[in-house]
């Protein structure tokens, strides 16, 4: 079943698939689950709390608290859903719970305050009650939206507040009479004070007016003297400027006269210089004409000889250039041939090196293959002989012809030395006790029996000792 809560409601879901409690606005309710609805709207709770002050004076504190679930805190909603939602928010259970918390906290707070403190500090008292009650309501997920503490009321039979009100009224009336008397006194004193201040201010203003008038007269005289002084200074400055201008004019007139005389003299000298320059130009032109005539006579022959020499020199230069180009071409061809020869030699050596490298690689691969084959062969032998290393070694020595080589070496060593020959045996054959499977190793055992006397004979004739892995000489005392 699909359920949807209203704007001011929440769904409280418990049951299968839910560990504790789940709050939702809308949800599917499956079989095995339970769903209830609780309202978030706050409720007004009106109380008349009977309390007693620190002076043991009883009084009634009317109060109205607007309380509801705290909607902005999920944990508070969970607490409210678990503890309060099963009961109607207007039920006696919830009403008694809230009233008990408010009355308890209010009585505890009032017991530590005097009646005067409660009566005069209503705002602070209200805040204290609000804070302490809210602290307790947090346990149930409730929140105080508003709290109004009304006027304190006397308990029947106790008229403290009425007497206190009468006292306040009397104090207010007396204070009003005092205020009226003080106002009259201040009015009369103020009136006289204003009259005296008016006379004083008038005299003060007259004196200040005379002082200011004299100051203004002195300042006017100062300004007149200052203006006359400035006028005189200005006249002197203008006279000095006129004298300076006259002096400058005289200087300029003298300079202009001197410049005119210099210009006339320069003009005369310039005419003479120009005349001399023109005369020199005429003479130079005459000399050039004579020189050109002589050049025409003597240089024609020299020009022909020069052209001939130039043609011969150019021919020799061209010839030498061609010879040099031919030599350069030969050198280039020779260098290219040497380069080609070097490239071919390098290529041949490179091919030889690559062939040798390939052969080495193949040889190494062959050695590796041979080693692997020999390893497999030895491993097969070892497995066939039951992992008997000694039997494998003996077989390899016999199969490799090691004993034949030893016999040949010994024969070559004693050739022509007339060696002593000793035959050692273990005392005859016992064919009856040897099985057919052990006959194959009989000859090998005989060879091992001959080795000790053979080693001893070789040592006596040559002074050489056998290798340690082949055995040692028999004891001399045996």
Secondary structure by P-SEA (a helix, b strand, c coil): cbbbbcccbbbbbbcccccccccccbbbbcccbbbbbbbcbbbbbbbbccccccccbbbbbbbccccccccccaaaaaaaaacccccccccaaaaaaaaaaaaaaaaaaaaaccaaaaaaaaaaaaaaaaaaaaaaacccccccccccccccccccccaaaaaaaaaaaaaaaaaaaaaaaaaaaaaaaaaaaaaaaaaaaaaaaaaaaaaaaaaaaaaaaaaaaaaaaaaaaaaaaaaaaaaaaaaaaaaaaaaaaaaaaaaaaaaaaaaaaaaaaaaaaaaaaaaaaaaaaaaaacaaaaaaaaaaaaaaaaaaaaaaaaaaaaaaaaaaaaaaaaaaaaaaaaaaaaaaaaaaaaaaaaaaaaaaaaaaaaaaaaaaaaaaacccaaaaaaaaaaaaaaaaaaaaaaaaaacccccbbbbbccccccccccccccccaaaaaaaaaaaaaaaaaaaaaccccccccccccccccc
